[in-house]
Amino acid sequence: DAGVIQSPRHEVTEMGQEVTLRCKPISGHNSLFWYRQTMMRGLELLIYFNNNVPIDDSGMPEDRFSAKMPNASFSTLKIQPSEPRDSAVYFCASSLQGRPGTGELFFGEGSRLTVL
Amino acid sequence: AQSVTQLGSHVSVSEGALVLLRCNYSSSVPPYLFWYVQYPNQGLQLLLKYTSAATLVKGINGFEAEFKKSETSFHLTKPSAHMSDAAEYFCAVSSGYSTLTFGKGTMLLVSP
């Protein structure tokens, strides 16, 4: 079975450019999460969707970040305009869970973003 | 509120030695507790999960963890380290009404 699929795996861009990261969750999962991982801050939850609806976006750093989930099989995380401090590995994870925080998270392999 | 503290950002062991990775949690309600492992250039994957059943939880690759309520701990152990265990390990907690809170991670280094 296919796991969580993320694209691109690597992205190098210049400051000010728009970046779009994509995620295809595991079929049948009802929850989707976007995380950011850096050496300094560790693993941070950016946004959490349940049944395609954003439930908690308190981790989104600022208005430059936006996330959408137009259907159960696709989500995007967009950064516009990008800044060097956005350089990180961005993970998408999906889960089948009743109550939040109770189900196993299945992570994609991540998208490594470098903003010059 | 919930939080996780992992003691030691790096732990070094010799191959064949006991592995002990420490995790203490804070939760206002009975917690769900998890250990995840991250190999280089990969996403996290679940090692084991505690959900208020048996206090000793067995996971994949020979790892296990014991829930100790009195110590608010959920330490991860493995009797004999293998080179392939070298990775970063994350402890995580949830109240069951909120998303997971992850610890900062502990890098396990295994020397021959």
HADDOCK unambig.tbl for C-alpha pairs under 7 A between the chains (distance, minus, plus):
assign (segid A and resid 42 and name CA) (segid B and resid 104 and name CA) 5.54 0.50 0.50
assign (segid A and resid 43 and name CA) (segid B and resid 102 and name CA) 6.92 0.50 0.50
assign (segid A and resid 99 and name CA) (segid B and resid 96 and name CA) 5.90 0.50 0.50
assign (segid A and resid 99 and name CA) (segid B and resid 97 and name CA) 6.01 0.50 0.50
assign (segid A and resid 100 and name CA) (segid B and resid 96 and name CA) 5.73 0.50 0.50
assign (segid A and resid 100 and name CA) (segid B and resid 97 and name CA) 5.34 0.50 0.50
assign (segid A and resid 100 and name CA) (segid B and resid 98 and name CA) 5.17 0.50 0.50
assign (segid A and resid 100 and name CA) (segid B and resid 99 and name CA) 5.38 0.50 0.50
assign (segid A and resid 101 and name CA) (segid B and resid 94 and name CA) 5.26 0.50 0.50
assign (segid A and resid 101 and name CA) (segid B and resid 96 and name CA) 5.23 0.50 0.50
assign (segid A and resid 101 and name CA) (segid B and resid 97 and name CA) 6.64 0.50 0.50
assign (segid A and resid 101 and name CA) (segid B and resid 98 and name CA) 5.56 0.50 0.50
assign (segid A and resid 101 and name CA) (segid B and resid 99 and name CA) 4.39 0.50 0.50
assign (segid A and resid 101 and name CA) (segid B and resid 100 and name CA) 5.12 0.50 0.50
assign (segid A and resid 102 and name CA) (segid B and resid 32 and name CA) 6.68 0.50 0.50
assign (segid A and resid 102 and name CA) (segid B and resid 96 and name CA) 5.57 0.50 0.50
assign (segid A and resid 104 and name CA) (segid B and resid 46 and name CA) 6.87 0.50 0.50
assign (segid A and resid 106 and name CA) (segid B and resid 45 and name CA) 6.56 0.50 0.50
assign (segid A and resid 107 and name CA) (segid B and resid 43 and name CA) 5.22 0.50 0.50
assign (segid A and resid 107 and name CA) (segid B and resid 44 and name CA) 5.77 0.50 0.50
assign (segid A and resid 107 and name CA) (segid B and resid 45 and name CA) 6.75 0.50 0.50
assign (segid A and resid 108 and name CA) (segid B and resid 43 and name CA) 5.53 0.50 0.50
assign (segid A and resid 109 and name CA) (segid B and resid 42 and name CA) 4.80 0.50 0.50
assign (segid A and resid 109 and name CA) (segid B and resid 43 and name CA) 4.58 0.50 0.50
assign (segid A and resid 110 and name CA) (segid B and resid 42 and name CA) 6.94 0.50 0.50
assign (segid A and resid 110 and name CA) (segid B and resid 43 and name CA) 6.22 0.50 0.50
